[in-house]
Amino acid sequence: MLTVASTASLRVYVSEWENGRRPISARYAKILRVLLGVTDDELTGKPEASPAVPAADGYDELMSRIDAARSVSLTMVETFMDQTELLRTMDRQLGAASLVDQMTAHLSTLEDALTFAVLPETRRPVARALAGAATLAAWQALDVGAVERAWRHYELGKRAAQEAEEPMYLAHATAEQAYVLCDAGRPSMAIGLVRDAQRLGGKAMSPRLRAWLYAAEAEICARSGLQDECRRALDNAVRCLPPGEEARDPDMLSIFLNAGHLARWRGNALALIGDDDAVSNLYSALETADPTFIRASAGLRCDLAQAHLARGEYDQAHEHLRQARLVASRTGSVRHRRRIEQLMQRL
């Protein structure tokens, strides 16, 4: 049972509480809280303190980055794509060795943009840009001999293509990844992967990309010594390739393939299997080669050297290897230098 003051005394207490002349004791505060439904601070007139927020390191920064990712617009995605295009142009003219830092920073920016993007309508365009950039970075890594980095970049590109729901990008990254296996001495596994790339692309692929995939299959089959399958893939590539001089695929900007490019690729594959038609195809490609594809010219010279070696024409082979070595040194291509050394041992 609670004991309180008399009614007359309580009137005095209330007056003094209201005027601040008497503090509310704990005993009366307990009664008044229940009667009035207020907190201690409300009862005494003190401002209620905001509830303490437990310290959670990193949340402010995380939400800041998520908010920033929400502002990624299609214009910014186009800027990412333009940066990839610039790096692609520099790569084919100057080589990959001088672009490692720029490419690493570009990939990091794209990965961050995707990591902190939340909703699909923001994530998909960024993922598409990342798929293209990662595949380019992987090919550059392969060219400079960083094979594990190349493999990891291809895996990143494939994951990004899947999130972007872009089967063409997925097919392209998968097919290029097959070259890592082929260079590592696993051509049979590489054949399986490049054919899986054709399956992944399905009906969504452009004719030019389909021709590119068949040409890649032909080259890898040639490295495996599968002559009939090589020729069959080359015929499929010719059948799929759109007519005309245009080489760029508008739906897949990393693909350059026209009759001239395919002649070079055909000559490369035929040289690998020792076919006499290789030389004519390769010289035709040399005459029509795009002068901006500096690094690719080293590969073409290696192909010519290989074709001449198959015919026992060692002087011509030596001259093409000399030219190939100059270009490979200029672009820093470890991959081409390795092939040049292998061919030099046959002279």
Secondary structure, 3 states (H helix, E strand, C coil): CCCCCCHHHHHHHHHHHHHCCCCCCHHHHHHHHHHHCCCHHHHHCCCCCCCCCCCCCCHHHHHHHHHHHHCCCHHHHHHHHHHHHHHHHHHHHHCCHHHHHHHHHHHHHHHHHHHCCCCHHHHHHHHHHHHHHHHHHHHHHHHCCCHHHHHHHHHHHHHHHHHHCCHHHHHHHHHHHHHHHHHCCCHHHHHHHHHHHHHHHHHHCCHHHHHHHHHHHHHHHHHCCCHHHHHHHHHHHHHHCCCCCCCEECCEEEEECCHHHHHHHHHHHHHHCCCCHHHHHHHHHHHHCCCCCHHHHHHHHHHHHHHHHHCCCHHHHHHHHHHHHHHHHHHCCHHHHHHHHHHHCCC
